[in-house]
Amino acid sequence: MARLALNRDFSRFLEDEEFPHRVEVIFGDKSVICSGMVLAQQSTIIEGLIRDDCGVLMFEKMENIGTVEQKVECIKYMYGAPLAFSHQNIDVILKFASLYGISDLFHKAIQWIEKNLTARNLFAMSNISESLENQSHLLKLKKVIENFIIKNTDAVGAELAEKITHGDEIDSKLFVHIVAQNPNNGATLLKDWTSKSSENKLYVLDTVKDLDFVTLFPTQGEFSGFVAQLSEGLDSVDVMKKVLALQQEYFVKSASKSQAQSQPAVVASGQEEQVEDTEENEEDDDGEEGEEEDDTSSIASSAKTGDGKPKSRQRGKNRKKRDKAEVWKATNESSKGPKVCNPNQPKKNTQPKNAQPPKNLNQPKNVHQPKNANMPKNVQQPKAAKQQKDVNSKCGNVAKRKVFVANIPSNATANDVKSPFMFCGTIVNVDVHSHKNIAFIEFNNEKSAATVLSAAKSGVKFTVSGQTVAVYEYTPGKASKPSAVQSSVV
């Protein structure tokens, strides 16, 4: 229950002869006679309306809001009567107090909302906040809603998921705010909501700065799948540019985050190497001190190895050999190209013993004469021509499903090349020729390949691992296929 505190001085109205002391308040078909002084002392807005309309209050802005009884309760509150807040009348009270500047009533309504707000009526409360004209009141109510979302992330997320499933209308701004505060299942909510309509997809593309996609989609595979869904059905060049900008921003932030996470490990490993070198140096120093304490003969006998070299130098050479071996091992394990020779291992003769060239290279095996070899050519030709036509048709369809990508980074993988193009359609194969900095991408239909080519011709820039690449039409006869090909079949 809330009750008004009458704490203003009414004496200024006693000397004002023009002020109407008797006011008729009209709500639709019902009218109530009220004291002008009592109403005016609570709001300067109401005082102005009383003076302008010569003692008549219509409350026109509240005409389609709430019931007559609910609005009369607000008038009684201004006379000092208690007012009971509930989820049924809180919207009427908030709008009445905000529209007509009754600060005391609005403040008490906000206090009630802070104590009684739930995940179920959160969305209705958000709709109320958008209808408030007073900017100060709007910010106060939004602050209450934001604090509730932060403190009740899981409950709000579950309620939002239920509304998406039922197809309920959801305020876009509120949705983005809930997803931004919900890293646990925000990605699922985002995918479900954008799958409902193209308007939702476009809204997400227009508000990408409000969402942390690196946190929502920790792996590039998850993000690429979302981008493919997000761009499905949106074929305009402007949308493609927004999608590519989103992808580029994601990969840049993801790389920066990975680098920041791996930096402490690099420092730690460097410190470990420093400690190892220090320990080895200390061992060498201890050995030298021990040698000085022995007599001259023991120094002469122990200071040299079997080949006459001092121990300290021999240790240094051994250490260099060990470092070279470790570098060779790490290179062979991480490199995808041909293996590097071990500098400490002698070369082996790879030529097989008694190697002989293969015989009869040009002689075909199991050649049989066709049974109908003597038949006229005009009888066999239609079948051969038809087979050749089918082959050409099949090759042509495959070629139309492919695009040729140039200027890719030399260290780009099939997934790196695949990611920027996933929004154009389903990719079934990616052939990467790293040493030529080119790649061939095959989609599951011709329309997807045509979409990529159309976007490229319209000025859309595709980037692979932060590097801008060129996209061309695939021509079967002109595209070379080197022997070293990295392929990824999806």
C-alpha positions as CSV (number, residue, x, y, z in Angstrom):
1,M,0.0,0.0,0.0
2,A,1.3,3.5,-0.9
3,R,0.0,6.7,0.5
4,L,0.7,10.3,-0.6
5,A,2.4,12.7,1.8
6,L,0.8,16.2,1.4
7,N,3.7,18.5,2.0
8,R,3.1,21.5,-0.2
9,D,1.8,25.0,0.7
10,F,-1.7,25.7,-0.7
11,S,-1.7,29.3,0.3
12,R,-0.6,30.5,-3.1
13,F,-4.0,29.3,-4.6
14,L,-6.0,31.3,-2.0
15,E,-4.9,34.6,-3.5
16,D,-5.2,33.5,-7.1
17,E,-8.7,34.5,-8.2
18,E,-8.3,33.1,-11.7
19,F,-7.4,29.6,-10.6
20,P,-10.4,27.2,-10.8
21,H,-10.8,25.6,-7.4
22,R,-13.6,23.3,-8.6
23,V,-12.4,20.9,-11.3
24,E,-14.4,18.3,-13.3
25,V,-12.3,15.2,-14.1
26,I,-13.7,13.2,-17.0
27,F,-12.8,9.6,-17.9
28,G,-14.9,8.5,-20.8
29,D,-18.5,8.5,-19.7
30,K,-17.7,9.0,-16.0
31,S,-16.9,12.4,-14.4
32,V,-15.6,13.2,-10.9
33,I,-15.7,16.6,-9.2
34,C,-12.3,17.4,-7.5
35,S,-10.4,20.2,-5.8
36,G,-8.2,22.0,-8.2
37,M,-5.7,22.9,-5.5
38,V,-5.2,19.3,-4.4
39,L,-4.5,18.1,-7.9
40,A,-2.3,21.0,-8.9
41,Q,-0.1,20.8,-5.8
42,Q,1.1,17.4,-7.0
43,S,2.0,18.3,-10.6
44,T,2.8,21.4,-12.5
45,I,1.6,19.6,-15.7
46,I,-1.8,19.0,-14.2
47,E,-1.9,22.6,-12.9
48,G,-1.3,23.9,-16.4
49,L,-4.0,21.7,-17.9
50,I,-6.5,23.0,-15.2
51,R,-5.7,26.6,-16.1
52,D,-5.9,26.0,-19.9
53,D,-9.2,24.1,-19.8
54,C,-10.9,26.3,-17.2
55,G,-11.5,23.7,-14.7
56,V,-11.9,20.6,-16.9
57,L,-9.5,17.6,-16.9
58,M,-9.8,15.1,-19.7
59,F,-6.6,13.1,-19.3
60,E,-6.7,12.5,-23.0
61,K,-3.3,10.7,-23.1
62,M,-4.7,8.1,-20.8
63,E,-7.8,7.5,-22.9
64,N,-6.8,4.0,-24.2
65,I,-4.8,3.0,-21.2
66,G,-6.3,0.9,-18.4
67,T,-9.8,1.0,-17.0
68,V,-11.7,3.9,-15.6
69,E,-11.5,2.4,-12.1
70,Q,-7.7,2.1,-12.3
71,K,-7.4,5.8,-13.3
72,V,-9.8,6.9,-10.5
73,E,-7.6,5.1,-8.0
74,C,-4.7,7.3,-9.2
75,I,-6.8,10.4,-8.6
76,K,-7.8,9.2,-5.1
77,Y,-4.1,8.6,-4.4
78,M,-3.5,12.3,-5.1
79,Y,-6.1,13.1,-2.4
80,G,-4.2,11.0,0.1
81,A,-6.0,7.6,-0.3
82,P,-3.9,4.4,-0.1
83,L,-3.1,2.7,-3.5
84,A,-2.4,-1.0,-3.8
85,F,0.1,-1.9,-6.5
86,S,-0.2,-5.2,-8.5
87,H,0.9,-6.7,-11.8
88,Q,-2.5,-5.9,-13.2
89,N,-2.4,-2.1,-12.6
90,I,1.3,-1.3,-12.4
91,D,1.4,-0.3,-16.1
92,V,-1.5,2.1,-15.6
93,I,0.2,3.7,-12.6
94,L,3.6,4.0,-14.3
95,K,2.1,5.7,-17.4
96,F,-0.2,8.0,-15.4
97,A,2.6,9.1,-13.1
98,S,5.1,9.6,-15.9
99,L,2.7,11.4,-18.4
100,Y,1.5,13.9,-15.8
101,G,4.7,14.3,-13.8
102,I,3.5,12.9,-10.5
103,S,7.0,12.1,-9.1
104,D,6.0,10.8,-5.8
105,L,3.7,8.2,-7.3
106,F,6.3,7.1,-9.9
107,H,9.0,6.7,-7.3
108,K,6.8,4.4,-5.2
109,A,5.9,2.4,-8.3
110,I,9.6,1.9,-9.1
111,Q,10.3,0.6,-5.5
112,W,7.5,-1.9,-5.9
113,I,8.8,-3.2,-9.2
114,E,12.3,-3.7,-7.7
115,K,10.8,-6.0,-5.1
116,N,8.2,-7.8,-7.3
117,L,9.8,-8.1,-10.8
118,T,10.0,-11.7,-12.2
119,A,11.3,-13.3,-15.4
120,R,7.8,-13.9,-16.6
121,N,6.6,-10.2,-16.5
122,L,10.1,-8.8,-17.4
123,F,9.1,-8.6,-21.1
124,A,5.8,-6.8,-20.3
125,M,7.7,-4.3,-18.1
126,S,10.2,-3.7,-21.0
127,N,7.3,-2.8,-23.3
128,I,6.0,-0.3,-20.7
129,S,9.4,1.3,-20.5
130,E,9.5,1.9,-24.2
131,S,6.1,3.8,-24.0
132,L,7.3,6.3,-21.3
133,E,7.7,9.8,-22.7
134,N,9.6,11.2,-19.7
135,Q,13.3,10.4,-20.5
136,S,14.3,10.4,-16.8
137,H,11.6,8.0,-15.9
138,L,12.5,5.8,-18.9
139,L,16.1,5.5,-17.8
140,K,15.1,4.7,-14.2
141,L,12.9,1.8,-15.3
142,K,15.4,0.5,-17.7
143,K,18.1,0.5,-15.0
144,V,15.8,-1.7,-12.8
145,I,15.3,-4.1,-15.7
146,E,19.0,-4.3,-16.5
147,N,19.9,-5.0,-12.9
148,F,17.3,-7.8,-12.7
149,I,18.7,-9.4,-15.9
150,I,22.3,-9.4,-14.5
151,K,21.2,-11.0,-11.2
152,N,18.8,-13.6,-12.8
153,T,20.6,-14.5,-16.0
154,D,19.6,-18.2,-16.1
155,A,15.9,-17.6,-15.3
156,V,15.6,-14.8,-17.8
157,G,17.3,-17.0,-20.5
158,A,15.0,-19.9,-19.8
159,E,11.9,-17.6,-20.1
160,L,13.3,-16.1,-23.4
161,A,13.9,-19.6,-24.8
162,E,10.2,-20.5,-24.0
163,K,8.9,-17.4,-25.7
164,I,11.0,-18.1,-28.8
165,T,9.7,-21.6,-29.0
166,H,6.1,-20.4,-28.7
167,G,6.6,-17.7,-31.3
168,D,5.8,-14.9,-28.9
169,E,6.7,-11.3,-30.0
170,I,9.9,-10.2,-28.3
171,D,11.4,-6.7,-28.1
172,S,14.6,-6.7,-30.2
173,K,16.5,-4.4,-27.9
174,L,15.6,-6.5,-24.9
175,F,16.6,-9.7,-26.7
176,V,20.1,-8.5,-27.6
177,H,20.6,-7.2,-24.1
178,I,19.6,-10.6,-22.6
179,V,21.9,-12.5,-25.0
180,A,24.8,-10.1,-24.2
181,Q,24.4,-10.9,-20.5
182,N,24.0,-14.6,-21.0
183,P,27.3,-16.2,-22.3
184,N,26.2,-19.8,-21.3
185,N,23.3,-20.3,-23.7
186,G,23.4,-16.9,-25.5
187,A,24.6,-18.6,-28.7
188,T,21.6,-21.0,-28.7
189,L,19.2,-18.2,-28.1
190,L,20.7,-16.2,-30.9
191,K,20.5,-19.0,-33.4
192,D,16.9,-19.9,-32.5
193,W,15.7,-16.3,-32.6
194,T,17.4,-15.4,-36.0
195,S,15.9,-18.5,-37.5
196,K,12.4,-17.2,-37.0
197,S,12.5,-14.3,-39.5
198,S,14.7,-12.2,-41.8
199,E,13.9,-9.1,-39.7
200,N,15.6,-10.7,-36.7
201,K,18.7,-11.6,-38.9
202,L,18.9,-8.0,-40.1
203,Y,18.5,-6.6,-36.6
204,V,21.5,-8.7,-35.4
205,L,23.6,-7.5,-38.3
206,D,22.7,-3.9,-37.5
207,T,23.6,-4.3,-33.8
208,V,26.8,-6.5,-33.9
209,K,28.6,-4.0,-31.7
210,D,26.3,-4.8,-28.8
211,L,27.3,-8.5,-28.8
212,D,30.6,-10.3,-28.1
213,F,30.6,-13.0,-30.7
214,V,34.0,-14.4,-29.6
215,T,32.6,-15.2,-26.2
216,L,29.3,-16.5,-27.6
217,F,31.1,-18.7,-30.2
218,P,34.4,-19.9,-28.8
219,T,35.4,-21.9,-31.9
220,Q,35.5,-20.7,-35.5
221,G,33.4,-23.7,-36.6
222,E,30.5,-22.7,-34.4
223,F,30.8,-19.1,-35.5
224,S,30.9,-20.1,-39.2
225,G,27.9,-22.2,-38.8
226,F,26.0,-19.3,-37.3
227,V,27.1,-17.0,-40.0
228,A,25.9,-19.4,-42.7
229,Q,22.4,-19.5,-41.0
230,L,22.4,-15.8,-40.5
231,S,23.0,-15.0,-44.2
232,E,20.6,-17.7,-45.5
233,G,17.9,-16.0,-47.6
234,L,19.6,-12.6,-47.5
235,D,21.1,-12.1,-51.0
236,S,21.7,-8.4,-51.2
237,V,25.2,-6.9,-51.6
238,D,24.8,-4.7,-48.5
239,V,24.0,-7.7,-46.4
240,M,27.0,-9.6,-47.7
241,K,29.2,-6.7,-46.8
242,K,27.8,-6.6,-43.3
243,V,28.4,-10.4,-43.0
244,L,32.0,-10.2,-44.2
245,A,32.7,-7.3,-41.8
246,L,31.3,-9.3,-39.0
247,Q,33.5,-12.3,-39.9
248,Q,36.6,-10.1,-40.2
249,E,36.0,-8.5,-36.9
250,Y,35.4,-11.9,-35.3
251,F,38.7,-13.4,-36.7
252,V,40.7,-10.3,-35.6
253,K,39.3,-10.4,-32.0
254,S,39.7,-14.2,-31.8
255,A,43.3,-14.0,-32.9
256,S,44.0,-11.3,-30.4
257,K,42.3,-13.3,-27.6
258,S,44.3,-16.4,-28.5
259,Q,47.5,-14.4,-28.5
260,A,46.7,-12.9,-25.1
261,Q,46.0,-16.3,-23.6
262,S,49.1,-17.9,-25.0
263,Q,51.5,-15.1,-24.0
264,P,51.8,-16.1,-20.3
265,A,52.7,-19.6,-21.4
266,V,55.4,-18.2,-23.8
267,V,56.9,-16.1,-21.0
268,A,56.8,-19.1,-18.6
269,S,58.6,-21.4,-21.2
270,G,61.2,-18.7,-21.7
271,Q,61.8,-18.5,-18.0
272,E,62.2,-22.3,-17.9
273,E,64.8,-22.2,-20.6
274,Q,66.6,-19.4,-18.8
275,V,66.6,-21.5,-15.6
276,E,67.9,-24.5,-17.4
277,D,70.7,-22.5,-19.0
278,T,71.5,-21.1,-15.5
279,E,71.6,-24.5,-14.0
280,E,73.9,-25.8,-16.8
281,N,76.2,-22.8,-16.3
282,E,76.3,-23.4,-12.6
283,E,77.2,-27.1,-13.2
284,D,80.0,-26.0,-15.5
285,D,81.3,-23.5,-12.8
286,D,81.1,-26.2,-10.1
287,G,83.1,-28.5,-12.4
288,E,85.8,-25.9,-13.0
289,E,86.1,-25.1,-9.2
290,G,86.5,-28.9,-8.5
291,E,89.2,-29.1,-11.1
292,E,91.2,-26.3,-9.6
293,E,91.3,-28.1,-6.2
294,D,92.9,-31.2,-7.7
295,D,96.7,-31.5,-8.3
296,T,98.3,-30.7,-11.7
297,S,98.3,-34.3,-13.0
298,S,94.6,-34.8,-12.3
299,I,93.8,-31.5,-13.9
300,A,95.7,-32.5,-17.0
301,S,94.0,-35.9,-17.2
302,S,90.4,-34.7,-16.4
303,A,90.3,-31.4,-18.3
304,K,90.4,-33.2,-21.7
305,T,88.2,-35.7,-23.3
306,G,89.4,-38.7,-25.3
307,D,89.9,-36.5,-28.5
308,G,92.0,-34.0,-26.6
309,K,89.3,-31.2,-26.4
310,P,88.5,-29.4,-23.1
311,K,85.3,-30.6,-21.4
312,S,83.8,-27.1,-21.3
313,R,84.1,-26.7,-25.1
314,Q,82.9,-30.3,-25.6
315,R,79.8,-29.5,-23.4
316,G,79.0,-26.5,-25.5
317,K,79.2,-28.5,-28.8
318,N,77.1,-31.2,-27.3
319,R,74.5,-28.6,-26.4
320,K,74.5,-27.2,-29.9
321,K,74.0,-30.7,-31.4
322,R,71.1,-31.3,-29.0
323,D,69.5,-28.0,-29.9
324,K,69.8,-28.8,-33.6
325,A,68.2,-32.2,-33.1
326,E,65.3,-30.6,-31.2
327,V,64.8,-28.0,-33.9
328,W,64.8,-30.8,-36.6
329,K,62.3,-32.9,-34.6
330,A,59.9,-29.9,-34.0
331,T,60.1,-29.0,-37.7
332,N,59.2,-32.4,-38.9
333,E,56.3,-32.7,-36.4
334,S,54.7,-29.4,-37.2
335,S,55.5,-29.0,-40.9
336,K,53.0,-30.2,-43.4
337,G,55.5,-30.2,-46.3
338,P,58.4,-32.5,-47.0
339,K,60.5,-33.6,-43.9
340,V,63.7,-31.7,-43.1
341,C,66.9,-33.8,-43.0
342,N,68.5,-34.4,-39.6
343,P,71.7,-32.4,-39.5
344,N,73.3,-35.0,-37.1
345,Q,72.2,-38.0,-39.1
346,P,74.2,-39.3,-42.1
347,K,72.3,-39.4,-45.4
348,K,71.0,-42.8,-46.5
349,N,71.1,-44.1,-50.0
350,T,67.5,-44.1,-51.2
351,Q,68.3,-45.8,-54.5
352,P,67.0,-49.4,-54.3
353,K,69.4,-52.2,-55.1
354,N,69.4,-53.7,-58.6
355,A,66.9,-51.1,-59.7
356,Q,65.7,-51.7,-63.3
357,P,63.4,-49.6,-65.4
358,P,59.9,-51.1,-65.9
359,K,59.4,-53.0,-69.1
360,N,56.9,-52.4,-71.8
361,L,55.8,-49.0,-70.6
362,N,54.0,-48.3,-73.8
363,Q,52.4,-51.6,-74.2
364,P,48.7,-51.7,-73.2
365,K,47.6,-54.7,-71.1
366,N,44.5,-56.9,-71.8
367,V,43.7,-55.2,-75.1
368,H,40.7,-56.9,-76.7
369,Q,39.3,-56.3,-80.1
370,P,35.7,-55.1,-79.9
371,K,33.2,-57.7,-81.2
372,N,31.5,-55.3,-83.6
373,A,34.7,-53.8,-85.0
374,N,33.6,-54.3,-88.6
375,M,30.3,-52.6,-88.1
376,P,29.7,-49.3,-89.9
377,K,30.8,-46.2,-88.0
378,N,27.4,-44.7,-88.3
379,V,26.0,-47.5,-86.1
380,Q,28.4,-47.1,-83.1
381,Q,28.8,-43.3,-83.3
382,P,25.5,-42.2,-81.6
383,K,26.2,-44.2,-78.4
384,A,29.7,-42.8,-78.1
385,A,28.5,-39.3,-78.8
386,K,25.8,-39.6,-76.1
387,Q,28.4,-40.8,-73.5
388,Q,30.7,-37.9,-74.3
389,K,27.8,-35.5,-74.0
390,D,26.8,-36.8,-70.6
391,V,30.4,-36.5,-69.4
392,N,30.7,-32.9,-70.7
393,S,27.4,-32.1,-69.0
394,K,28.5,-33.5,-65.7
395,C,31.8,-31.7,-65.8
396,G,30.1,-28.5,-66.7
397,N,27.7,-28.7,-63.7
398,V,30.7,-29.4,-61.3
399,A,32.5,-26.4,-62.8
400,K,29.6,-24.1,-62.2
401,R,29.5,-25.2,-58.5
402,K,33.2,-24.2,-58.0
403,V,35.0,-20.9,-57.6
404,F,38.7,-20.1,-57.9
405,V,40.3,-18.2,-55.0
406,A,43.7,-16.5,-55.4
407,N,46.1,-14.7,-53.1
408,I,45.4,-16.8,-50.1
409,P,48.1,-16.8,-47.3
410,S,50.7,-19.5,-47.7
411,N,49.9,-21.0,-44.3
412,A,46.1,-21.0,-44.8
413,T,44.3,-24.2,-44.0
414,A,41.1,-25.6,-45.7
415,N,39.0,-24.4,-42.8
416,D,40.6,-20.9,-43.0
417,V,39.6,-20.7,-46.7
418,K,36.2,-22.2,-46.1
419,S,35.0,-19.8,-43.3
420,P,34.5,-16.5,-45.3
421,F,32.4,-18.3,-47.9
422,M,30.1,-20.4,-45.7
423,F,27.4,-17.8,-45.7
424,C,26.9,-18.2,-49.4
425,G,25.9,-21.8,-49.2
426,T,26.9,-25.4,-48.2
427,I,30.5,-26.1,-49.1
428,V,31.2,-29.8,-50.0
429,N,35.0,-29.6,-50.8
430,V,37.9,-27.2,-50.5
431,D,41.2,-27.8,-52.3
432,V,44.1,-25.7,-51.0
433,H,47.3,-25.3,-53.0
434,S,49.5,-23.6,-50.4
435,H,52.7,-23.3,-52.5
436,K,50.7,-21.4,-55.2
437,N,48.6,-19.4,-52.8
438,I,45.4,-20.5,-54.5
439,A,42.3,-22.7,-53.6
440,F,39.2,-24.2,-55.3
441,I,35.9,-24.2,-53.4
442,E,33.0,-26.4,-54.4
443,F,29.5,-25.8,-53.3
444,N,26.5,-28.2,-53.3
445,N,24.7,-26.1,-56.0
446,E,25.4,-23.6,-58.7
447,K,23.4,-20.8,-57.1
448,S,25.9,-20.6,-54.1
449,A,28.9,-20.3,-56.5
450,A,27.0,-17.6,-58.5
451,T,26.3,-15.7,-55.3
452,V,30.0,-15.6,-54.5
453,L,30.9,-14.4,-58.0
454,S,28.1,-11.8,-58.0
455,A,29.3,-10.5,-54.6
456,A,32.9,-10.3,-55.8
457,K,31.9,-8.4,-58.9
458,S,29.8,-6.0,-56.8
459,G,32.9,-5.0,-54.8
460,V,32.4,-7.3,-51.8
461,K,35.9,-8.1,-50.4
462,F,36.6,-11.6,-49.1
463,T,39.4,-12.1,-46.5
464,V,41.1,-15.3,-45.5
465,S,43.0,-15.0,-42.1
466,G,43.0,-11.2,-42.4
467,Q,44.3,-11.2,-46.0
468,T,42.1,-9.9,-48.9
469,V,41.7,-12.6,-51.6
470,A,40.6,-12.5,-55.2
471,V,37.6,-14.6,-56.4
472,Y,37.3,-15.8,-60.0
473,E,35.1,-18.0,-62.1
474,Y,36.3,-21.6,-62.2
475,T,37.4,-22.9,-65.7
476,P,38.2,-26.6,-65.8
477,G,40.7,-26.4,-68.7
478,K,42.7,-23.5,-67.3
479,A,42.9,-24.3,-63.6
480,S,46.1,-26.2,-62.9
481,K,46.1,-29.0,-60.3
482,P,49.5,-29.4,-58.7
483,S,50.5,-32.6,-57.1
484,A,50.7,-31.3,-53.5
485,V,47.0,-30.5,-52.7
486,Q,45.5,-30.1,-49.3
487,S,41.8,-31.1,-49.4
488,S,38.9,-30.9,-47.0
489,V,35.7,-32.8,-47.8
490,V,32.8,-31.6,-45.7
